[in-house]
């Protein structure tokens, strides 16, 4: 390996948004994360929506009144063929 091209590998303090703290090793001395194994839905078994910018609420408000209208409407009718001109 070449000398003086690799970053320093240090002990890192990781802090989660839920308050959990643990240590690991990284090139940064401190990390702040939004989710960890104590609060992630995969590990907790609880469904939790992570919506930082309100996109889910915006989508639900936009399409709240539509319901299943598209299913009740049925399929579109095929366009009628153009009448053939009779030239003689």
C-alpha positions in Angstrom: 0.0 0.0 0.0 1.1 3.5 -0.7 1.8 5.7 2.3 -0.1 8.9 3.2 -3.0 8.4 0.8 -5.5 6.6 3.1 -7.8 8.4 5.5 -7.5 8.0 9.3 -9.6 5.1 10.6 -10.8 6.2 14.1 -13.4 5.1 16.7 -16.7 6.7 15.9 -19.5 7.7 18.2 -22.9 7.1 16.4 -26.0 8.9 17.7 -29.5 8.0 16.4 -32.5 10.3 16.3 -34.3 7.9 18.7 -31.6 8.6 21.3 -29.6 5.3 20.9 -25.8 5.7 21.0 -23.1 3.2 20.1 -19.6 3.1 18.9 -18.0 1.7 15.7 -15.1 2.6 13.5 -15.1 4.9 10.5 -13.1 7.7 8.9 -15.3 10.3 10.7 -15.1 10.8 14.5 -18.9 11.4 14.9 -22.0 10.3 13.0 -25.6 11.3 13.4 -28.2 9.0 11.8 -32.0 9.1 11.5 -32.6 5.4 12.1 -30.8 2.5 13.8 -31.5 -1.1 14.7 -33.6 0.0 17.7 -36.1 2.1 15.7 -36.0 0.7 12.2 -39.2 -1.0 11.2 -37.4 -4.1 9.9 -35.9 -4.8 13.3 -38.9 -3.7 15.5 -41.6 -5.3 13.4 -43.7 -2.1 13.6 -44.8 -0.3 10.4 -43.5 3.2 10.5 -43.6 5.7 7.6 -40.5 7.8 7.2 -41.6 11.0 5.6 -39.3 13.8 5.9 -40.9 16.3 3.6 -44.7 15.5 3.9 -44.9 13.6 0.6 -47.2 10.9 1.9 -49.6 13.4 3.4 -49.5 15.5 0.1 -50.3 12.3 -1.9 -53.1 11.2 0.4 -54.7 14.7 0.3 -54.5 14.9 -3.5 -56.1 11.5 -4.1 -58.4 11.2 -1.0 -61.6 11.9 -2.9 -61.0 9.7 -5.9 -61.4 6.3 -4.2 -62.0 3.5 -6.7 -63.6 5.7 -9.4 -61.2 4.5 -12.1 -62.3 0.9 -11.5 -66.0 1.7 -11.6 -65.6 3.7 -14.8 -64.9 0.7 -17.0 -62.6 0.4 -20.0 -62.3 2.9 -22.8 -64.2 2.2 -26.0 -62.2 1.5 -29.1 -62.2 4.3 -31.7 -64.6 3.7 -34.5 -62.9 3.0 -37.8 -62.9 5.8 -40.4 -65.6 5.4 -43.1 -64.1 4.2 -46.4 -64.6 6.5 -49.3 -66.2 4.9 -52.4 -64.4 6.1 -55.5 -65.4 4.8 -58.9 
